[in-house]
Amino acid sequence: MVIEKYEKMGAEKVKAFFPKDHTHTNEAGAILNAELVTKGIKELKGCQLKKYIK
């Protein structure tokens, strides 16, 4: 999901998420990644983690 989102955004926009290195994102990148993880969990059938997501 993250790769697909990054590809749609384009390299220049994604580059802004990695100000210091190519591994750790800034706050905006972390929020985007967390939103995508949450969306993925919600889409999983029978996933017990859903009950912890508001």
PDB file of N, H, CA, C and O in Angstrom:
ATOM      1  N   MET A   1       0.822  -1.193   0.000  1.00  0.00           N
ATOM      2  CA  MET A   1       0.000   0.000   0.000  1.00  0.00           C
ATOM      3  C   MET A   1       0.869   1.262   0.000  1.00  0.00           C
ATOM      4  O   MET A   1       0.585   2.231  -0.704  1.00  0.00           O
ATOM      5  N   VAL A   2       1.918   1.225   0.794  1.00  0.00           N
ATOM      6  H   VAL A   2       2.148   0.438   1.366  1.00  0.00           H
ATOM      7  CA  VAL A   2       2.799   2.393   0.869  1.00  0.00           C
ATOM      8  C   VAL A   2       3.484   2.627  -0.472  1.00  0.00           C
ATOM      9  O   VAL A   2       3.566   3.761  -0.942  1.00  0.00           O
ATOM     10  N   ILE A   3       3.969   1.564  -1.080  1.00  0.00           N
ATOM     11  H   ILE A   3       3.902   0.642  -0.698  1.00  0.00           H
ATOM     12  CA  ILE A   3       4.651   1.698  -2.364  1.00  0.00           C
ATOM     13  C   ILE A   3       3.706   2.280  -3.405  1.00  0.00           C
ATOM     14  O   ILE A   3       4.080   3.184  -4.152  1.00  0.00           O
ATOM     15  N   GLU A   4       2.485   1.763  -3.453  1.00  0.00           N
ATOM     16  H   GLU A   4       2.181   1.029  -2.846  1.00  0.00           H
ATOM     17  CA  GLU A   4       1.508   2.271  -4.423  1.00  0.00           C
ATOM     18  C   GLU A   4       1.239   3.753  -4.204  1.00  0.00           C
ATOM     19  O   GLU A   4       1.175   4.525  -5.161  1.00  0.00           O
ATOM     20  N   LYS A   5       1.083   4.150  -2.946  1.00  0.00           N
ATOM     21  H   LYS A   5       1.135   3.523  -2.169  1.00  0.00           H
ATOM     22  CA  LYS A   5       0.818   5.560  -2.623  1.00  0.00           C
ATOM     23  C   LYS A   5       2.004   6.436  -3.026  1.00  0.00           C
ATOM     24  O   LYS A   5       1.828   7.492  -3.633  1.00  0.00           O
ATOM     25  N   TYR A   6       3.208   5.988  -2.683  1.00  0.00           N
ATOM     26  H   TYR A   6       3.351   5.130  -2.190  1.00  0.00           H
ATOM     27  CA  TYR A   6       4.404   6.747  -3.034  1.00  0.00           C
ATOM     28  C   TYR A   6       4.547   6.894  -4.550  1.00  0.00           C
ATOM     29  O   TYR A   6       4.907   7.964  -5.042  1.00  0.00           O
ATOM     30  N   GLU A   7       4.264   5.819  -5.286  1.00  0.00           N
ATOM     31  H   GLU A   7       3.971   4.950  -4.887  1.00  0.00           H
ATOM     32  CA  GLU A   7       4.371   5.884  -6.744  1.00  0.00           C
ATOM     33  C   GLU A   7       3.373   6.880  -7.326  1.00  0.00           C
ATOM     34  O   GLU A   7       3.697   7.608  -8.265  1.00  0.00           O
ATOM     35  N   LYS A   8       2.172   6.914  -6.779  1.00  0.00           N
ATOM     36  H   LYS A   8       1.909   6.323  -6.017  1.00  0.00           H
ATOM     37  CA  LYS A   8       1.158   7.864  -7.247  1.00  0.00           C
ATOM     38  C   LYS A   8       1.549   9.306  -6.932  1.00  0.00           C
ATOM     39  O   LYS A   8       1.265  10.218  -7.708  1.00  0.00           O
ATOM     40  N   MET A   9       2.201   9.503  -5.791  1.00  0.00           N
ATOM     41  H   MET A   9       2.432   8.762  -5.161  1.00  0.00           H
ATOM     42  CA  MET A   9       2.597  10.849  -5.371  1.00  0.00           C
ATOM     43  C   MET A   9       3.753  11.391  -6.209  1.00  0.00           C
ATOM     44  O   MET A   9       3.823  12.590  -6.475  1.00  0.00           O
ATOM     45  N   GLY A  10       4.643  10.520  -6.615  1.00  0.00           N
ATOM     46  H   GLY A  10       4.586   9.545  -6.399  1.00  0.00           H
ATOM     47  CA  GLY A  10       5.815  10.938  -7.370  1.00  0.00           C
ATOM     48  C   GLY A  10       7.033  11.135  -6.482  1.00  0.00           C
ATOM     49  O   GLY A  10       6.912  11.413  -5.289  1.00  0.00           O
ATOM     50  N   ALA A  11       8.189  10.988  -7.075  1.00  0.00           N
ATOM     51  H   ALA A  11       8.287  10.762  -8.044  1.00  0.00           H
ATOM     52  CA  ALA A  11       9.463  10.992  -6.342  1.00  0.00           C
ATOM     53  C   ALA A  11       9.721  12.288  -5.579  1.00  0.00           C
ATOM     54  O   ALA A  11      10.197  12.247  -4.445  1.00  0.00           O
ATOM     55  N   GLU A  12       9.421  13.418  -6.173  1.00  0.00           N
ATOM     56  H   GLU A  12       9.035  13.451  -7.095  1.00  0.00           H
ATOM     57  CA  GLU A  12       9.727  14.688  -5.514  1.00  0.00           C
ATOM     58  C   GLU A  12       8.920  14.886  -4.236  1.00  0.00           C
ATOM     59  O   GLU A  12       9.460  15.352  -3.233  1.00  0.00           O
ATOM     60  N   LYS A  13       7.641  14.542  -4.258  1.00  0.00           N
ATOM     61  H   LYS A  13       7.202  14.164  -5.072  1.00  0.00           H
ATOM     62  CA  LYS A  13       6.810  14.684  -3.061  1.00  0.00           C
ATOM     63  C   LYS A  13       7.233  13.696  -1.982  1.00  0.00           C
ATOM     64  O   LYS A  13       7.260  14.035  -0.799  1.00  0.00           O
ATOM     65  N   VAL A  14       7.559  12.489  -2.386  1.00  0.00           N
ATOM     66  H   VAL A  14       7.537  12.214  -3.347  1.00  0.00           H
ATOM     67  CA  VAL A  14       7.974  11.466  -1.424  1.00  0.00           C
ATOM     68  C   VAL A  14       9.325  11.821  -0.808  1.00  0.00           C
ATOM     69  O   VAL A  14       9.554  11.574   0.376  1.00  0.00           O
ATOM     70  N   LYS A  15      10.194  12.382  -1.586  1.00  0.00           N
ATOM     71  H   LYS A  15      10.008  12.583  -2.548  1.00  0.00           H
ATOM     72  CA  LYS A  15      11.526  12.770  -1.096  1.00  0.00           C
ATOM     73  C   LYS A  15      11.421  13.701   0.114  1.00  0.00           C
ATOM     74  O   LYS A  15      12.270  13.664   1.005  1.00  0.00           O
ATOM     75  N   ALA A  16      10.394  14.523   0.144  1.00  0.00           N
ATOM     76  H   ALA A  16       9.704  14.554  -0.579  1.00  0.00           H
ATOM     77  CA  ALA A  16      10.204  15.454   1.261  1.00  0.00           C
ATOM     78  C   ALA A  16       9.946  14.727   2.582  1.00  0.00           C
ATOM     79  O   ALA A  16      10.164  15.300   3.650  1.00  0.00           O
ATOM     80  N   PHE A  17       9.486  13.476   2.526  1.00  0.00           N
ATOM     81  H   PHE A  17       9.309  13.011   1.659  1.00  0.00           H
ATOM     82  CA  PHE A  17       9.242  12.690   3.736  1.00  0.00           C
ATOM     83  C   PHE A  17      10.525  12.162   4.372  1.00  0.00           C
ATOM     84  O   PHE A  17      10.501  11.697   5.512  1.00  0.00           O
ATOM     85  N   PHE A  18      11.637  12.227   3.656  1.00  0.00           N
ATOM     86  H   PHE A  18      11.657  12.605   2.730  1.00  0.00           H
ATOM     87  CA  PHE A  18      12.906  11.651   4.112  1.00  0.00           C
ATOM     88  C   PHE A  18      14.001  12.721   4.154  1.00  0.00           C
ATOM     89  O   PHE A  18      14.908  12.699   3.322  1.00  0.00           O
ATOM     90  N   PRO A  19      13.934  13.646   5.099  1.00  0.00           N
ATOM     91  CA  PRO A  19      14.889  14.756   5.112  1.00  0.00           C
ATOM     92  C   PRO A  19      16.324  14.392   5.501  1.00  0.00           C
ATOM     93  O   PRO A  19      17.265  15.058   5.069  1.00  0.00           O
ATOM     94  N   LYS A  20      16.504  13.342   6.315  1.00  0.00           N
ATOM     95  H   LYS A  20      15.740  12.801   6.666  1.00  0.00           H
ATOM     96  CA  LYS A  20      17.846  13.019   6.807  1.00  0.00           C
ATOM     97  C   LYS A  20      18.461  11.801   6.149  1.00  0.00           C
ATOM     98  O   LYS A  20      19.667  11.773   5.904  1.00  0.00           O
ATOM     99  N   ASP A  21      17.651  10.792   5.860  1.00  0.00           N
ATOM    100  H   ASP A  21      16.671  10.815   6.060  1.00  0.00           H
ATOM    101  CA  ASP A  21      18.153   9.568   5.245  1.00  0.00           C
ATOM    102  C   ASP A  21      17.025   8.924   4.435  1.00  0.00           C
ATOM    103  O   ASP A  21      15.932   9.480   4.329  1.00  0.00           O
ATOM    104  N   HIS A  22      17.296   7.779   3.881  1.00  0.00           N
ATOM    105  H   HIS A  22      18.185   7.328   3.967  1.00  0.00           H
ATOM    106  CA  HIS A  22      16.290   7.110   3.050  1.00  0.00           C
ATOM    107  C   HIS A  22      15.539   6.017   3.818  1.00  0.00           C
ATOM    108  O   HIS A  22      14.876   5.174   3.214  1.00  0.00           O
ATOM    109  N   THR A  23      15.646   6.035   5.142  1.00  0.00           N
ATOM    110  H   THR A  23      16.184   6.720   5.632  1.00  0.00           H
ATOM    111  CA  THR A  23      15.016   5.020   5.968  1.00  0.00           C
ATOM    112  C   THR A  23      13.931   5.597   6.864  1.00  0.00           C
ATOM    113  O   THR A  23      12.848   5.023   6.979  1.00  0.00           O
ATOM    114  N   HIS A  24      14.214   6.721   7.493  1.00  0.00           N
ATOM    115  H   HIS A  24      15.093   7.187   7.399  1.00  0.00           H
ATOM    116  CA  HIS A  24      13.318   7.291   8.495  1.00  0.00           C
ATOM    117  C   HIS A  24      12.582   8.507   7.941  1.00  0.00           C
ATOM    118  O   HIS A  24      13.190   9.442   7.420  1.00  0.00           O
ATOM    119  N   THR A  25      11.256   8.468   8.068  1.00  0.00           N
ATOM    120  H   THR A  25      10.762   7.708   8.492  1.00  0.00           H
ATOM    121  CA  THR A  25      10.454   9.593   7.585  1.00  0.00           C
ATOM    122  C   THR A  25      10.358  10.683   8.636  1.00  0.00           C
ATOM    123  O   THR A  25      10.662  10.479   9.812  1.00  0.00           O
ATOM    124  N   ASN A  26       9.927  11.841   8.175  1.00  0.00           N
ATOM    125  H   ASN A  26       9.680  12.007   7.220  1.00  0.00           H
ATOM    126  CA  ASN A  26       9.593  12.913   9.100  1.00  0.00           C
ATOM    127  C   ASN A  26       8.178  12.668   9.626  1.00  0.00           C
ATOM    128  O   ASN A  26       7.589  11.625   9.339  1.00  0.00           O
ATOM    129  N   GLU A  27       7.634  13.599  10.381  1.00  0.00           N
ATOM    130  H   GLU A  27       8.112  14.445  10.614  1.00  0.00           H
ATOM    131  CA  GLU A  27       6.313  13.413  10.973  1.00  0.00           C
ATOM    132  C   GLU A  27       5.227  13.212   9.908  1.00  0.00           C
ATOM    133  O   GLU A  27       4.362  12.350  10.061  1.00  0.00           O
ATOM    134  N   ALA A  28       5.269  13.992   8.850  1.00  0.00           N
ATOM    135  H   ALA A  28       5.972  14.692   8.725  1.00  0.00           H
ATOM    136  CA  ALA A  28       4.258  13.874   7.793  1.00  0.00           C
ATOM    137  C   ALA A  28       4.302  12.486   7.144  1.00  0.00           C
ATOM    138  O   ALA A  28       3.255  11.905   6.858  1.00  0.00           O
ATOM    139  N   GLY A  29       5.480  11.964   6.915  1.00  0.00           N
ATOM    140  H   GLY A  29       6.331  12.435   7.147  1.00  0.00           H
ATOM    141  CA  GLY A  29       5.620  10.633   6.346  1.00  0.00           C
ATOM    142  C   GLY A  29       5.140   9.557   7.295  1.00  0.00           C
ATOM    143  O   GLY A  29       4.523   8.579   6.873  1.00  0.00           O
ATOM    144  N   ALA A  30       5.418   9.731   8.566  1.00  0.00           N
ATOM    145  H   ALA A  30       5.919  10.525   8.909  1.00  0.00           H
ATOM    146  CA  ALA A  30       4.977   8.764   9.577  1.00  0.00           C
ATOM    147  C   ALA A  30       3.457   8.735   9.671  1.00  0.00           C
ATOM    148  O   ALA A  30       2.861   7.666   9.803  1.00  0.00           O
ATOM    149  N   ILE A  31       2.837   9.890   9.604  1.00  0.00           N
ATOM    150  H   ILE A  31       3.321  10.759   9.496  1.00  0.00           H
ATOM    151  CA  ILE A  31       1.371   9.958   9.657  1.00  0.00           C
ATOM    152  C   ILE A  31       0.768   9.263   8.442  1.00  0.00           C
ATOM    153  O   ILE A  31      -0.180   8.490   8.577  1.00  0.00           O
ATOM    154  N   LEU A  32       1.307   9.531   7.264  1.00  0.00           N
ATOM    155  H   LEU A  32       2.078  10.159   7.154  1.00  0.00           H
ATOM    156  CA  LEU A  32       0.814   8.882   6.052  1.00  0.00           C
ATOM    157  C   LEU A  32       0.949   7.366   6.161  1.00  0.00           C
ATOM    158  O   LEU A  32       0.005   6.638   5.854  1.00  0.00           O
ATOM    159  N   ASN A  33       2.098   6.891   6.589  1.00  0.00           N
ATOM    160  H   ASN A  33       2.864   7.483   6.839  1.00  0.00           H
ATOM    161  CA  ASN A  33       2.316   5.454   6.724  1.00  0.00           C
ATOM    162  C   ASN A  33       1.367   4.838   7.753  1.00  0.00           C
ATOM    163  O   ASN A  33       0.837   3.750   7.530  1.00  0.00           O
ATOM    164  N   ALA A  34       1.152   5.522   8.871  1.00  0.00           N
ATOM    165  H   ALA A  34       1.583   6.406   9.052  1.00  0.00           H
ATOM    166  CA  ALA A  34       0.238   5.022   9.899  1.00  0.00           C
ATOM    167  C   ALA A  34      -1.196   4.941   9.371  1.00  0.00           C
ATOM    168  O   ALA A  34      -1.917   3.988   9.667  1.00  0.00           O
ATOM    169  N   GLU A  35      -1.601   5.933   8.598  1.00  0.00           N
ATOM    170  H   GLU A  35      -1.016   6.707   8.358  1.00  0.00           H
ATOM    171  CA  GLU A  35      -2.942   5.912   8.006  1.00  0.00           C
ATOM    172  C   GLU A  35      -3.106   4.719   7.068  1.00  0.00           C
ATOM    173  O   GLU A  35      -4.160   4.084   7.041  1.00  0.00           O
ATOM    174  N   LEU A  36      -2.066   4.421   6.306  1.00  0.00           N
ATOM    175  H   LEU A  36      -1.209   4.937   6.328  1.00  0.00           H
ATOM    176  CA  LEU A  36      -2.133   3.295   5.387  1.00  0.00           C
ATOM    177  C   LEU A  36      -2.151   1.958   6.129  1.00  0.00           C
ATOM    178  O   LEU A  36      -2.852   1.032   5.720  1.00  0.00           O
ATOM    179  N   VAL A  37      -1.390   1.854   7.206  1.00  0.00           N
ATOM    180  H   VAL A  37      -0.821   2.606   7.538  1.00  0.00           H
ATOM    181  CA  VAL A  37      -1.406   0.631   8.019  1.00  0.00           C
ATOM    182  C   VAL A  37      -2.793   0.435   8.620  1.00  0.00           C
ATOM    183  O   VAL A  37      -3.323  -0.676   8.611  1.00  0.00           O
ATOM    184  N   THR A  38      -3.376   1.500   9.138  1.00  0.00           N
ATOM    185  H   THR A  38      -2.945   2.402   9.145  1.00  0.00           H
ATOM    186  CA  THR A  38      -4.718   1.433   9.717  1.00  0.00           C
ATOM    187  C   THR A  38      -5.736   1.001   8.677  1.00  0.00           C
ATOM    188  O   THR A  38      -6.588   0.156   8.952  1.00  0.00           O
ATOM    189  N   LYS A  39      -5.654   1.569   7.499  1.00  0.00           N
ATOM    190  H   LYS A  39      -4.962   2.255   7.276  1.00  0.00           H
ATOM    191  CA  LYS A  39      -6.564   1.197   6.416  1.00  0.00           C
ATOM    192  C   LYS A  39      -6.401  -0.284   6.078  1.00  0.00           C
ATOM    193  O   LYS A  39      -7.392  -0.989   5.886  1.00  0.00           O
ATOM    194  N   GLY A  40      -5.170  -0.751   6.005  1.00  0.00           N
ATOM    195  H   GLY A  40      -4.366  -0.178   6.161  1.00  0.00           H
ATOM    196  CA  GLY A  40      -4.912  -2.153   5.709  1.00  0.00           C
ATOM    197  C   GLY A  40      -5.486  -3.086   6.759  1.00  0.00           C
ATOM    198  O   GLY A  40      -6.049  -4.128   6.421  1.00  0.00           O
ATOM    199  N   ILE A  41      -5.353  -2.730   8.009  1.00  0.00           N
ATOM    200  H   ILE A  41      -4.896  -1.884   8.283  1.00  0.00           H
ATOM    201  CA  ILE A  41      -5.904  -3.549   9.094  1.00  0.00           C
ATOM    202  C   ILE A  41      -7.421  -3.609   8.989  1.00  0.00           C
ATOM    203  O   ILE A  41      -8.014  -4.674   9.161  1.00  0.00           O
ATOM    204  N   LYS A  42      -8.050  -2.475   8.709  1.00  0.00           N
ATOM    205  H   LYS A  42      -7.568  -1.610   8.569  1.00  0.00           H
ATOM    206  CA  LYS A  42      -9.508  -2.438   8.576  1.00  0.00           C
ATOM    207  C   LYS A  42      -9.999  -3.318   7.431  1.00  0.00           C
ATOM    208  O   LYS A  42     -11.110  -3.846   7.491  1.00  0.00           O
ATOM    209  N   GLU A  43      -9.197  -3.479   6.405  1.00  0.00           N
ATOM    210  H   GLU A  43      -8.295  -3.050   6.357  1.00  0.00           H
ATOM    211  CA  GLU A  43      -9.590  -4.275   5.246  1.00  0.00           C
ATOM    212  C   GLU A  43      -9.356  -5.776   5.429  1.00  0.00           C
ATOM    213  O   GLU A  43      -9.859  -6.573   4.636  1.00  0.00           O
ATOM    214  N   LEU A  44      -8.609  -6.174   6.450  1.00  0.00           N
ATOM    215  H   LEU A  44      -8.201  -5.527   7.094  1.00  0.00           H
ATOM    216  CA  LEU A  44      -8.346  -7.588   6.692  1.00  0.00           C
ATOM    217  C   LEU A  44      -9.569  -8.270   7.308  1.00  0.00           C
ATOM    218  O   LEU A  44     -10.137  -7.778   8.283  1.00  0.00           O
ATOM    219  N   LYS A  45      -9.957  -9.371   6.748  1.00  0.00           N
ATOM    220  H   LYS A  45      -9.495  -9.771   5.956  1.00  0.00           H
ATOM    221  CA  LYS A  45     -11.091 -10.122   7.284  1.00  0.00           C
ATOM    222  C   LYS A  45     -10.654 -10.901   8.520  1.00  0.00           C
ATOM    223  O   LYS A  45      -9.632 -11.588   8.508  1.00  0.00           O
ATOM    224  N   GLY A  46     -11.440 -10.785   9.579  1.00  0.00           N
ATOM    225  H   GLY A  46     -12.270 -10.227   9.588  1.00  0.00           H
ATOM    226  CA  GLY A  46     -11.178 -11.542  10.785  1.00  0.00           C
ATOM    227  C   GLY A  46      -9.997 -11.051  11.606  1.00  0.00           C
ATOM    228  O   GLY A  46      -9.542 -11.763  12.502  1.00  0.00           O
ATOM    229  N   CYS A  47      -9.499  -9.882  11.334  1.00  0.00           N
ATOM    230  H   CYS A  47      -9.869  -9.304  10.607  1.00  0.00           H
ATOM    231  CA  CYS A  47      -8.341  -9.358  12.070  1.00  0.00           C
ATOM    232  C   CYS A  47      -8.781  -8.822  13.438  1.00  0.00           C
ATOM    233  O   CYS A  47      -9.639  -7.943  13.519  1.00  0.00           O
ATOM    234  N   GLN A  48      -8.197  -9.348  14.489  1.00  0.00           N
ATOM    235  H   GLN A  48      -7.500 -10.061  14.423  1.00  0.00           H
ATOM    236  CA  GLN A  48      -8.555  -8.954  15.855  1.00  0.00           C
ATOM    237  C   GLN A  48      -8.104  -7.529  16.204  1.00  0.00           C
ATOM    238  O   GLN A  48      -8.587  -6.941  17.171  1.00  0.00           O
ATOM    239  N   LEU A  49      -7.184  -6.985  15.419  1.00  0.00           N
ATOM    240  H   LEU A  49      -6.791  -7.463  14.633  1.00  0.00           H
ATOM    241  CA  LEU A  49      -6.706  -5.630  15.700  1.00  0.00           C
ATOM    242  C   LEU A  49      -7.754  -4.558  15.411  1.00  0.00           C
ATOM    243  O   LEU A  49      -7.657  -3.444  15.925  1.00  0.00           O
ATOM    244  N   LYS A  50      -8.743  -4.882  14.603  1.00  0.00           N
ATOM    245  H   LYS A  50      -8.822  -5.788  14.186  1.00  0.00           H
ATOM    246  CA  LYS A  50      -9.784  -3.906  14.239  1.00  0.00           C
ATOM    247  C   LYS A  50     -10.446  -3.294  15.463  1.00  0.00           C
ATOM    248  O   LYS A  50     -10.798  -2.114  15.452  1.00  0.00           O
ATOM    249  N   LYS A  51     -10.615  -4.075  16.505  1.00  0.00           N
ATOM    250  H   LYS A  51     -10.329  -5.033  16.513  1.00  0.00           H
ATOM    251  CA  LYS A  51     -11.318  -3.568  17.689  1.00  0.00           C
ATOM    252  C   LYS A  51     -10.532  -2.467  18.403  1.00  0.00           C
ATOM    253  O   LYS A  51     -11.088  -1.774  19.254  1.00  0.00           O
ATOM    254  N   TYR A  52      -9.271  -2.297  18.078  1.00  0.00           N
ATOM    255  H   TYR A  52      -8.819  -2.861  17.386  1.00  0.00           H
ATOM    256  CA  TYR A  52      -8.459  -1.266  18.709  1.00  0.00           C
ATOM    257  C   TYR A  52      -8.384   0.016  17.884  1.00  0.00           C
ATOM    258  O   TYR A  52      -7.771   0.997  18.308  1.00  0.00           O
ATOM    259  N   ILE A  53      -9.000   0.008  16.718  1.00  0.00           N
ATOM    260  H   ILE A  53      -9.498  -0.788  16.373  1.00  0.00           H
ATOM    261  CA  ILE A  53      -8.940   1.159  15.823  1.00  0.00           C
ATOM    262  C   ILE A  53     -10.253   1.921  15.915  1.00  0.00           C
ATOM    263  O   ILE A  53     -11.331   1.333  15.823  1.00  0.00           O
ATOM    264  N   LYS A  54     -10.157   3.229  16.097  1.00  0.00           N
ATOM    265  H   LYS A  54      -9.282   3.707  16.172  1.00  0.00           H
ATOM    266  CA  LYS A  54     -11.368   4.060  16.166  1.00  0.00           C
ATOM    267  C   LYS A  54     -11.756   4.535  14.798  1.00  0.00           C
ATOM    268  O   LYS A  54     -12.749   5.247  14.650  1.00  0.00           O
TER     269      LYS A  54
END
